[in-house]
Amino acid sequence: MATAIGKMAKGKIMKHRDIILRTDLKLIADIIEPDSRVLDIGCGDGALLDHLTHNKSVSGRGIELSQKGVNQCVGRGLSVIQGNADTDLQYYPNDAVDYAILSQTIQATHNPRHVLEELLRIGRRAIVSFPNFGHWRVRASLSLAGRMPVTKSLAFQWYETPNIHFCTINDFFALCEDMNIKIAKTLFLDQKGQQKNLIFPNLTGQQAIFLLDRN
Amino acid sequence: MTDDNSLEIQIQDKSVTIPGKKVVFDEPMPLDSGIEIGPIEVSYQTYGSLNADKSNAIVICHALTGDQFVSETHPITKKPGWWAMMVGPGKPVDTDKYFVICSSVIGGCMGSTGPVSPDPKTGKPYGLNFPVITIGDMVRAQKRLVESLGIKKLFCVIGGSMGGMQVLQWAVSYPEMVFAAIPIATAPRHTAQNIAFHEVGRQAIMADPNWCHGAYLEENKVPRAGLSVARMTAHVTYLSEPALHRKFGRRLQDRKNLTYGFDADFQVESYLRHQGFTFVERFDANSYLYITRAMDYFDLAEEHNGMLGDAFRDSPVRFCVISFSSDWLFPTSANREIVHALNAVAADVSFVEVQSDAGHDAFLLKEPGFHETVDGFIKGCAERWFNGHSDRKDGQG
C-alpha cells in the first residue's frame, strides 16, 4: 500500500503478545483504534507500544530519555529513539501519526504548552496523562503540614524531582481552553489507581487522562 | 588467486598469502568521479551459511583501517578479528543463524582492487593513477559482490565509522536491497574537523621522501615514517581524554625519571609509536590516501540539495543508529542528525547513545548496552523478516 509522504506506514499484523499494563496505560490503549499510527513520547520500557503493536496492529514509534528504557524497547523489537519531548518533537512532520501520546511526562517538560502544540501538530489527536497536583492529599501536605507533597504518584523530594511543571486538572482544562484545544474525552483515576467517575476530579482524582483533538 | 580459499596480496615490499575469497568483475564499474574502472576484484570473507532462500545475509562494512577479517585471527597481525566480540556463534551478529559477508573496500590493500593493484594499462601498480573513489563506489562494488552470491535482499547491513557511512549509502542507494541497517558512530557527512585531521595524515605520508610521489612500490621503498605518523594522529582522534588518562595518565615508560630528551619518556608516546610501527606492517600508504579521501567526500545530503531527509524519503529500511557519549570524532550530535532526518520523513528508526568513555573506538569494544542494543534490534527485525512478512515478498520480487 502506498503511503503519503511524511506519514508512517500502517501497522503490520504481529503475533499476539500478553502484556501486563499499568492501569493508566491500559486506559490509553483502550482509546486507540486498531491499525492506528502512534508516537509514544516518554515510552519507558515500551510496554504500551509493545501491547499496541502486537495486539492492535498499531504502527508505533517511541521517544525515551533513558538509555536503559531505549535498550528495553529496542530489545522488544520496537522503534524507539533516545531523546526528549522538549528538543526532539520539532523534527517530526505534520500529521505523522493518528495519536501522539504523552503519558506521565508533561510535568517534566521545560515548555509544556509548546509540547502540547507539537503533539497536536504531529498527531491528529493527542493523549496526555499526568498526576493531578490538585488532589486533596497534595493540598493537605502543603496546607496542613506545610511541606512539598511526596505521594505515590509524585514520589520525589522537591530537590531531586524531575517534575518541574506541575498542574491541576483544572489548570489543564484552562490551558486547553486557552489554546483552543478540543477535549474529546477525560478519564480520572482515584488514589487506588482505579478509573472512577469522580464528582470532584480536581480534588479526588490522582491522575488524569485527556484525549485531545484539534479544533 | 592461489586457490578457492586463499589469495595473494602485496603489503609494502612483500607479497603475502591470506585466507579468503575473491571475485573478479570484468565489466568496468562506473565511479562517482565519472570515469570507469575495470576489471575490478573484490576480496571477502564469509561466516556462517547462506540459507536455502538466501534471506539470512548480513553485510558488515569495515572502517578506514579495518578489513574483511571480522571475527577470525588476522592473518598478518595474528590478533583477534576487529569485531570478534560482536560477530560469531551466539554473538549479537550470530553466525549460527546468519550468513555474514565482509569485503575489503575497493581502494584498500587487502585484496580488493586498489592503488597496489596492477594497472591493466601498464602492468605496474596503479599508485597515484588509481582513480579517486567514494563511499558510493565502495558500496557499488559490494553490491556487485552480493549479487554475484545470488542474494537479492540483505537482512541487515552493519558498520561503524566509515563502515557506518557505507551502511547509510547502502540504505540510500539500494533501499530495496536492505531490510535493516545499523549505522554506528558515524555521520551524514565528513565535517571540516574530520577533513582537517585526514589532511594532516595525508601530508605526513606525502612529506616522507620514501613515498616517491606515490611510486614507492616501483622504487622498492616504504614510506614508513609518514604512514606511521598519519596513524598516530588518527589514533588520538579515536580515543578520548578520559580514556587516555585512564590508560596512561602521565606515567613514564620503563624509567623512573624524565630523560630531558626526546625519547618516548611517557607511556602514551610509546603506545602511539607502537601503533604507528605495527600499522605500517599491514597497511598501504596510498590506500590510506585514497580511503581518507573517500570519507572526506562523503556528504549524503549533497545529492539531495542539502536536504538530508530527502535522501531517506519513503525508505522501507528499518534503521538503528548508535552513538557513544565520549566520541568526539563522530559525536552523538552528528548521529542525531541522521536520526532527525529519518524522523522528518517518518522513517522507521531507533537510536541509542551508549554511555562510554572510550571515545570513537568504543564501537570496537563491548560497552554496556551496546551489544544489547544490536542484539535486540536484530532479533526484533528477525521477528518481522522471517515470520512470512509481506516486506520480504516485496523485496524478493
Boltz contact constraints between the chains, C-beta under 6 A:
constraints:
  - contact:
      token1: [A, 6]
      token2: [B, 346]
      max_distance: 6.0
  - contact:
      token1: [A, 7]
      token2: [B, 346]
      max_distance: 6.0
  - contact:
      token1: [A, 8]
      token2: [B, 346]
      max_distance: 6.0
  - contact:
      token1: [A, 67]
      token2: [B, 369]
      max_distance: 6.0
  - contact:
      token1: [A, 70]
      token2: [B, 352]
      max_distance: 6.0
  - contact:
      token1: [A, 71]
      token2: [B, 369]
      max_distance: 6.0
  - contact:
      token1: [A, 71]
      token2: [B, 372]
      max_distance: 6.0
  - contact:
      token1: [A, 71]
      token2: [B, 373]
      max_distance: 6.0
  - contact:
      token1: [A, 74]
      token2: [B, 350]
      max_distance: 6.0
  - contact:
      token1: [A, 74]
      token2: [B, 373]
      max_distance: 6.0
  - contact:
      token1: [A, 74]
      token2: [B, 376]
      max_distance: 6.0
  - contact:
      token1: [A, 74]
      token2: [B, 377]
      max_distance: 6.0
  - contact:
      token1: [A, 75]
      token2: [B, 376]
      max_distance: 6.0
  - contact:
      token1: [A, 77]
      token2: [B, 380]
      max_distance: 6.0
  - contact:
      token1: [A, 77]
      token2: [B, 383]
      max_distance: 6.0
  - contact:
      token1: [A, 79]
      token2: [B, 348]
      max_distance: 6.0
  - contact:
      token1: [A, 79]
      token2: [B, 350]
      max_distance: 6.0
  - contact:
      token1: [A, 80]
      token2: [B, 350]
      max_distance: 6.0
  - contact:
      token1: [A, 81]
      token2: [B, 339]
      max_distance: 6.0
  - contact:
      token1: [A, 81]
      token2: [B, 351]
      max_distance: 6.0
  - contact:
      token1: [A, 82]
      token2: [B, 351]
      max_distance: 6.0
  - contact:
      token1: [A, 82]
      token2: [B, 352]
      max_distance: 6.0
  - contact:
      token1: [A, 82]
      token2: [B, 353]
      max_distance: 6.0
  - contact:
      token1: [A, 91]
      token2: [B, 340]
      max_distance: 6.0
  - contact:
      token1: [A, 91]
      token2: [B, 343]
      max_distance: 6.0
  - contact:
      token1: [A, 91]
      token2: [B, 344]
      max_distance: 6.0
  - contact:
      token1: [A, 92]
      token2: [B, 343]
      max_distance: 6.0
  - contact:
      token1: [A, 93]
      token2: [B, 344]
      max_distance: 6.0
  - contact:
      token1: [A, 96]
      token2: [B, 346]
      max_distance: 6.0
